[in-house]
């Protein structure tokens, strides 16, 4: 199995937050498109609400980040 670069952009997840209603949707790859279950808005990496620019490795077991700690 080839060794994956830790900082390769396609191997990192970003947080998707609905720009219309502010609902936290999911951590997913930047190529993902998610429909908000509350308001129905389609959210992608370009129109998502960015609360903080944090990246999560795709193989991380961490479910929740605490950026203010």
C-alpha positions as CSV (number, residue, x, y, z in Angstrom):
1,X,0.0,0.0,0.0
2,X,1.5,3.4,-0.9
3,X,2.3,5.8,1.9
4,X,-0.2,8.7,1.9
5,X,1.1,12.2,2.6
6,X,-0.3,13.6,5.8
7,X,-0.9,17.1,4.4
8,X,-2.3,16.1,1.0
9,X,-5.4,18.3,0.5
10,X,-7.5,15.4,-0.8
11,X,-6.9,13.4,2.4
12,X,-8.2,16.1,4.7
13,X,-11.8,16.7,5.7
14,X,-13.4,20.1,6.2
15,X,-16.4,21.1,8.3
16,X,-19.6,21.8,6.5
17,X,-21.9,24.4,8.1
18,X,-25.0,25.6,6.3
19,X,-24.6,29.2,5.2
20,X,-28.4,29.8,5.3
21,X,-29.4,28.4,8.8
22,X,-26.0,27.7,10.4
23,X,-26.6,24.0,11.1
24,X,-23.4,22.0,11.5
25,X,-23.8,19.3,8.9
26,X,-20.7,17.0,8.7
27,X,-16.9,16.7,8.3
28,X,-16.3,15.5,4.8
29,X,-13.9,15.8,1.8
30,X,-13.8,19.1,0.0
31,X,-15.4,17.6,-3.1
32,X,-18.6,16.7,-1.1
33,X,-22.0,18.3,-1.7
34,X,-24.4,18.1,1.2
35,X,-28.1,19.1,1.5
36,X,-29.1,20.7,4.8
37,X,-31.9,18.7,6.3
38,X,-33.3,21.8,8.1
39,X,-33.6,24.3,5.3
40,X,-32.9,22.3,2.1
41,X,-29.9,24.4,0.9
42,X,-27.2,22.6,-1.0
43,X,-23.8,23.2,0.6
44,X,-20.4,22.7,-1.0
45,X,-16.8,23.7,-0.2
46,X,-17.3,27.1,-1.8
47,X,-20.5,28.3,-0.2
48,X,-20.2,26.7,3.2
49,X,-20.1,28.9,6.2
50,X,-16.6,28.9,7.6
51,X,-16.4,29.3,11.3
52,X,-12.8,28.3,11.6
53,X,-10.5,26.9,9.0
54,X,-9.7,23.5,10.5
55,X,-8.8,20.4,8.6
56,X,-9.2,16.8,9.9
57,X,-7.3,13.9,8.6
58,X,-9.6,11.4,6.9
59,X,-8.3,8.5,9.0
60,X,-8.8,10.4,12.3
61,X,-10.8,8.8,15.1
62,X,-11.6,12.3,16.5
63,X,-15.3,13.1,16.2
64,X,-15.5,16.6,17.9
65,X,-12.9,19.4,17.8
66,X,-12.6,21.9,20.6
67,X,-10.8,24.9,19.0
68,X,-11.3,27.2,22.0
69,X,-9.6,24.9,24.5
